[in-house]
């Protein structure tokens, strides 16, 4: 093992290549032809709609009539801020007739397996080491060219690794499609289980409630429906597991994560199990969570508690709903960091049936949420497996930035 420490040899290697010797380390600029000079941005008012994909730093951003590339290429984002946040892959392949703006570098490789290995490798490294600038960090051409890429000497080993990683990506993609299908199913189910605008009963109703008549409609701020929690708790009584801020609330109604740290001082809104927490910064991110514990929420998080006529389980899905988010965004204030208007939220119309029907609907949707969570966890496990596999299949390189 020690003799591998100072050599460019991966920890994991397919048996037929164990005796193939060291890998080589090459700078990215030396193994790919740069086609950046062909890139052309198109402003939104100049785009003519068509079926040619128009790419930017984050992938496809539109479809246009013309194209400037027509081959298999690799794009690498130069948008540093989003590269750090990892909102999307750093590198992605494009093929066929395409148009690319000047926010993604365009590279051409002689060998498709080399391109695939570079794509996987770039997406696995710490790209911050190669960014320039502070306010708007970028991956410029100079830094791009010197990124060290480890590669096997033989094309056969390159192909073997590329095939292995591609197969794993296909498995992840299949599970991701299943997750999206579950989310779409839930979205459609909610549209039918709740009355739509102008309706007093839902399109779908459990058989035992078909003859129970119309749902009641009141405002979210009516005390029978819900109210804002104002009770406070000091930071001394909180820990990283019980402190909730907009930073550790997850998008798309996905729950919360453990806080990275606690504030040094202050008091916070005290929430308890069953309360509904909503991040009031950029509401369109859909950060809504029903608490299962006692804790404290930052000032940018609103805490709702259900009233006497609405179960917290039912209120959860009333607020974890695109209809509610769209309503909040209509009165949100601010452009870069819009905030929901509390007074407007209290006017949001809430329709609800009797408590037994509320419980039935909530139980149905909760069961579906459990399937969605389990599927999301499975995808995360596969991604962690891929990350570990990448660390074993690729030897570490020398940072040359």
Number of C-alpha atoms within 10 A of each C-alpha: 6 6 7 12 12 9 15 20 24 20 15 14 16 10 7 9 13 12 8 13 12 17 17 16 18 16 15 19 18 13 18 20 14 19 15 17 9 13 17 13 15 15 8 8 6 9 15 13 12 12 14 18 23 24 21 22 25 21 21 15 13 17 17 18 14 17 15 14 18 12 12 17 23 24 25 24 24 24 20 24 17 17 24 15 8 12 10 15 18 26 26 23 15 21 12 13 16 23 26 27 19 18 21 25 24 26 20 17 17 12 13 16 19 18 23 23 22 23 19 18 17 19 19 16 13 10 17 14 13 19 21 15 10 9 8 10 18 21 25 18 13 12 17 19 17 17 23 21 22 24 22 23 14 11 12 13 18 19 18 14 20 19 15 11 19 15 12 15 15 11 14 19 13 13 17 16 12 15 20 15 13 17 16 12 12 17 13 11 15 20 16 15 16 23 19 15 9 6 12 17 21 17 13 14 17 10 7 9 13 12 8 12 11 16 17 13 13 16 16 25 22 15 16 14 23 25 16 18 18 13 12 15 17 13 18 12 11 20 16 14 17 17 25 29 21 23 16 16 24 17 17 14 19 17 17 20 14 14 17 10 10 16 13 7 9 11 18 22 22 21 28 16 13 20 25 28 26 25 29 24 21 20 21 19 15 25 26 30 24 25 20 12 13 15 23 27 25 19 15 17 22 22 28 25 24 24 17 11 15 22 21 25 21 23 25 23 22 19 22 21 17 17 14 18 19 14 15 22 17 11 16 22 15 11 8 8 11 16 20 25 15 15 10 15 19 16 13 17 16 23 23 24 22 16 13 12 17 17 17 16 20 20 14 12 19 16 11 16 17 11 15 20 15 13 18 18 12 16 19 13 13 17 15 12 13 17 14 11 15 19 17 15 17 22 23 20 15 11 10 11 12
